[in-house]
């Protein structure tokens, strides 16, 4: 049995022309269920649902479905999608998560300042605010900057810093050619941040509380940009 996910598959996600007709496939082989990327251009971020295990599923790659809940996030054109895969008999049981501390979000060895977290939230807000699985559009830098009351130049500078920090930590997809870097990095950042639980729906309160006159929206000292 093979179950397809795409524009024209067993699970028809959307009529988005940027989405492959058949992008992902779920099949059973050697006693396990597998998720395979059968597309030629798009990649997917796959996580256990709690942000503790994450993989980047590139074209031609596959991975076993071993968790009770598998979250799959992918972007086609300007739109990002999230779907969930449920397993009634998972072969992997995970432990409870560890809470983050005092305003500084840490994922592994990666830490983010409060303003960097606000930037990520401004980009991830449509994805976090929707109900359940589904689609959402990634804001442009200008739109996200306006949401925070920042100048676009400041937003882009901070976006550079966040992407550089994650890239140095080994996160894939935040660097590319001249024609793809600016377009794709926002979507990839949102995928990674949500999959890793750097930001969650609860964190949207931080956006509601942030105001142009707030100290977080004032000019940062140089060391805050690292």
N, C-alpha and C positions, 0 to 999 in steps of 0.2 A: 504494500500500500504506500502510495506517495501522495502527500497533501501539499499543494502549491499555494503560495502567497504572492500576490502581485496585482498588476492592473487587470489582467485577464487570467485568473487562476481559480482554484477551488474557493479560496478566500479572496474575493475581489476587494482590495483595500480602497481604491479610489481610481478615478479616470485621469489622474495626473499624468500628463504625457512624459514627464521626467522619470516616472517610475517604470521599471521593467515590467513587461507583460507577465513574466514569471521570474520573481526575484529570489524568494526563499522556498525551500522544500523541506518537509518533515517526512522522514521515512524510517522504517525499522530494519536493522541489519545487525547480525551477530548478537541478538538478544537485547539490543539497546535501541532507543529512539534517537535519531540524529537530526540536527538542524543544519542545512547546507545552503550556502549562498551560490545560486546558479546564475546570477546575473553577471554582467561584464564590466560594470562601472561603479555601482553603488556598494558601500560597505554598511554593516550594521553593528551597533553596540549591543552586546548581550550581557546581562547581569543576572545574578541569582534573585534579584528583587529587593535585597537588603544592602546592596552596594559593597559587599565584601569580596565578591568574586566577579571579575569583569573580563570580557574578551572582545576584541575587535574582529568581526567576521568579514574578511576581505573576499572579493570575488574568487570563487573556486575553493574556498575553505569550508570546512564543516566541523561541528563539535557535538559531543553527546549531550542529550538532555537528561541530566542527572538530578536536577532540583525539582522540588514540588511545584515551584513557581519560577518561571523563566520570563524575564522582561526583555523585549527586543525593541530597540529604538533605532530608527533610520530616517534619513533625510533625502528627499527627492525634489530638486529644484529649491523653491523657497519654503517648502512645507516639511515639517518633521512629524513622524508618526510613532506611536507606541502601541505595541500589542503584547499580550501576555499568553504564555503557554503553560497549561496546568498538567501536572503528572500525578496520577492517583497512587503510583507506587515509586516514589523517588528513591534513587540509590545513594543519594548523598543527603545527610542531615547536618545542618549548620548550627553554630552556636549563637547566643544572643549578641546583639551589637553593643558597642561601647559608646557612651554618650560623649559628645564633644564638650570643650571647656570654654567658658567665659569669652564669647565673642570672636575668638580666633578659631576658625574651622581648620582641623587637621585631618588629612587623609593620607595615611602612611607617613611619609616624610614631607608631604606638601602642606604648607600652611598658607592661609589667606588672611589679609588684613580686612577689617570691616568694610572699607570702601571697595576692595576687590570683590568681596562677597556681594555687595550691592550691585556691582556691575554684572556679575553672573546672574543675579536674581532678575535684573531688568531684562536680560536676554531670555531667561528661562520662564518668565512670568506667564506667557500664554500657554506654555506646556504644563506648568504646574497648576494653573487655574482651571484647566478643563476637567470635566468629570470623567474618570475612568480612562480606558484606553481610547485612542483616537488620534486626530490630526491637529496640528497647530502651526501657525506661521511664525518664523523667527523674525524679530524686529530688526530693522536696519540699525546701524550705529547711530544715525541721527535721531531716530525715534527713541531708542533706548536712552540716549544722552538727554533728550528732552524730558523723558520720564523721570530722570534723576535730577533735573535742573542743572546739568553740566554742559559745558561747551563740548561740541563734537570732537575737537582736537584733544581735549582732556580725556574723553571717553576712549578714543582710539589709542592714546598713549598708554592708558591703563590696560586696555585690551591686549596690546603688545606685551606688556609685562606679565599678565596672567598666562597668555599663550606660551611665552618664553619659559616661564616657570614650569608649566606642565610638560612642555617639550623636553626640558632638561631632565625631568623626572621620568621620561620614557613614554609619555602618553602619545600615541600615534594620531596622525591626521590633523595636527595643528600647524604643520609646515607644508608648503607645497610650492608649485611654480608661481611665477609672477601673476598669472591669470587666475589662479585658483585660491591663493592664500587668503585674500580679503573676503572672498565670497563664501568659502567653505568653513573657515575657522570658527565663525560664530555658531554655525549649526553643530559642528563637532564638539565645541566647548559645551553647548547645552546638553548634547547627548551624554558626554562624559560626566558633567556635573550632576545630572539627574540620576544616571546609573550608579554613580559612586555616592550618592546622597550627600554631596557637598551642599546642595540646597534641596529643601523639601517644601511642601505646601505650607507648612507652619511658618517657614521663614518669610513668606509673603508679607507678614505683618511688619517686617523691617522696612519694606518698600512703602507701606502705608504711613509709617512713622517718619520716614526720611523727608525732609523739607529742604528747599534751596538754601535756607539760612542755618540749617543744622551744621554743627561742627564737622560732621562727616562729609559735608558737601563743600567745605572750605578748601582752600589750596592746601595740598599735602606737602610736608617736608620731603626732601629727596629720598630719604630712607624708606618712606612708606610705599614707594613705587617698586621696591624690590620684590 
